[in-house]
Amino acid sequence: MDPTTADKQPIKMLHDRVLCELDPDVGERRSSGGIVIPATAAMGARRLAWAVVAAVGPHARAVEVGDRVLFDPEDKAEVEVHGDTYVVMRERDVHAVAAGRLADASAGLYL
């Protein structure tokens, strides 16, 4: 096998695994007054994060590529692929899904 092409092989997620790309502004937040709150600021409760699904395994039922998912950043496993950082998790570790296709399901909340 040619070592130059070994890094460019396709990736297939297995079972119920979900590969997500973190939102670029996942670290910083803004208060209602416009003050930037850095990711290192201590908060009283754990804060969940949003990511965009890049790939799903064949047994993932509720998420699809392109969906935004809410997850706990404390329970994540990171991997670097071609210089980009992704998060790998099981579908059961996803707390919520935000997608246009869910509009008919009466979620009751819109982002």
C-alpha positions as CSV (number, residue, x, y, z in Angstrom):
1,M,0.0,0.0,0.0
2,D,1.3,3.4,-0.9
3,P,1.9,5.5,2.3
4,T,0.8,8.7,0.6
5,T,-2.7,7.3,0.0
6,A,-3.1,5.6,3.4
7,D,-4.2,8.8,5.0
8,K,-7.0,9.4,2.5
9,Q,-9.0,6.2,2.9
10,P,-12.8,6.5,3.4
11,I,-14.1,6.2,7.0
12,K,-17.2,4.2,7.8
13,M,-18.7,4.6,11.3
14,L,-19.8,1.3,12.9
15,H,-22.8,0.4,15.0
16,D,-24.6,3.4,16.6
17,R,-21.5,5.7,16.5
18,V,-21.8,9.3,15.5
19,L,-18.9,11.4,14.2
20,C,-19.5,15.2,14.9
21,E,-17.7,18.4,14.0
22,L,-17.7,20.9,16.9
23,D,-19.3,24.3,16.3
24,P,-16.5,26.8,15.9
25,D,-17.8,29.1,18.6
26,V,-18.4,26.2,21.1
27,G,-15.9,27.7,23.5
28,E,-17.0,31.3,23.8
29,R,-20.5,32.6,24.8
30,R,-22.0,36.0,25.0
31,S,-24.1,37.3,27.8
32,S,-27.3,39.2,27.1
33,G,-25.4,42.4,27.5
34,G,-22.8,41.4,24.9
35,I,-20.0,40.5,27.2
36,V,-17.8,37.6,25.9
37,I,-17.6,34.7,28.4
38,P,-14.6,32.4,27.7
39,A,-14.8,28.6,27.7
40,T,-12.5,28.5,30.7
41,A,-14.9,30.4,32.9
42,A,-16.2,28.3,35.8
43,M,-20.0,27.7,35.7
44,G,-22.2,26.3,38.4
45,A,-23.7,23.5,36.3
46,R,-22.3,21.4,33.5
47,R,-22.9,23.0,30.1
48,L,-23.9,21.0,27.1
49,A,-22.5,21.8,23.6
50,W,-23.7,21.7,20.0
51,A,-22.0,19.9,17.1
52,V,-22.8,19.1,13.5
53,V,-23.1,15.4,12.5
54,A,-20.5,14.5,9.9
55,A,-21.1,10.7,9.7
56,V,-23.3,8.0,11.4
57,G,-23.1,4.3,11.8
58,P,-25.7,1.9,10.3
59,H,-27.6,1.4,13.6
60,A,-28.0,5.1,14.4
61,R,-31.8,5.8,14.1
62,A,-32.5,9.3,15.2
63,V,-29.6,11.3,13.8
64,E,-28.6,12.0,10.2
65,V,-25.6,13.7,8.5
66,G,-26.0,17.4,8.8
67,D,-28.1,17.4,11.9
68,R,-27.1,19.6,14.9
69,V,-26.8,17.5,18.1
70,L,-26.6,18.5,21.8
71,F,-24.1,16.5,23.9
72,D,-22.1,16.6,27.1
73,P,-18.5,17.7,26.3
74,E,-17.3,15.8,29.4
75,D,-18.2,12.5,27.8
76,K,-16.6,12.9,24.5
77,A,-13.7,11.2,22.6
78,E,-11.9,13.4,20.1
79,V,-10.2,12.3,16.9
80,E,-8.2,14.2,14.3
81,V,-8.9,13.5,10.7
82,H,-6.9,15.4,8.0
83,G,-6.2,18.2,10.5
84,D,-9.8,18.7,11.6
85,T,-10.9,17.7,15.1
86,Y,-14.1,15.6,15.4
87,V,-16.0,14.1,18.4
88,V,-17.0,10.4,18.4
89,M,-19.9,9.3,20.6
90,R,-22.7,6.7,20.7
91,E,-26.1,7.8,19.6
92,R,-27.4,7.3,23.2
93,D,-25.0,10.1,24.3
94,V,-26.9,12.6,22.2
95,H,-29.3,14.6,24.3
96,A,-31.2,16.4,21.5
97,V,-31.3,16.7,17.7
98,A,-32.0,19.9,15.8
99,A,-32.9,19.5,12.1
100,G,-35.4,20.9,9.6
101,R,-36.8,17.5,8.9
102,L,-38.2,17.4,12.5
103,A,-40.6,20.3,11.9
104,D,-43.5,17.9,11.4
105,A,-42.8,16.0,14.7
106,S,-44.0,19.0,16.8
107,A,-40.9,19.3,18.9
108,G,-42.4,22.4,20.7
109,L,-39.1,24.3,20.5
110,Y,-37.3,26.0,17.7
111,L,-33.7,27.1,17.5
